[in-house]
Amino acid sequence: MSRTTSRWALPLILTTLAASACGVRTHTTDVSMGMNRAPTCDEAVDLYTSRAAVPHDYYELAWISAEGNSVYTSDGKITDQIRKKAAQVGANAIIVNDFKETGATAKVIGAAVGANSADTKVSALAVYMPAERDRVTLKCGK
């Protein structure tokens, strides 16, 4: 490696590592093994905060859990990642549970020492509502 290349390579590698350490981690578990849906788009995935709020009958597709360091990741970014995962399994809605966060002292200490501890966690159920098929087609163009 030339001197010029090595001068910018190290900061680039460190920046990439730092950015990946601050991201959102997700895990998806299929709950309806017999139902395979074509992927939708994240713009068509509506968000509900309870099962009672869902306006139509639905099929449960997957359980999605997500976590991130709230010093670097907002609730909006975590929700966006859940929407993307839900769209991948063919969902057109998610039922999101409450966000859980660790205490402020733990966040400050974790940020000070550079710990990559997940202090914001949330889970959601990805669902498919057949009655919303036309809305999804309109949003996704599929």
Secondary structure, DSSP 8 states (H G I E B T S, - for coil): --HHHHHHHHHHHHHHHHHHHTS-EEEEEES-TT-------GGG-EEESSGGG--S--EEEEEEEEEE-TTT--HHHHHHHHHHHHHHTT-SEEEE---EE--HHHHHHHHHHT-----EEEEEEEEE-GGGHHHHHHHH--
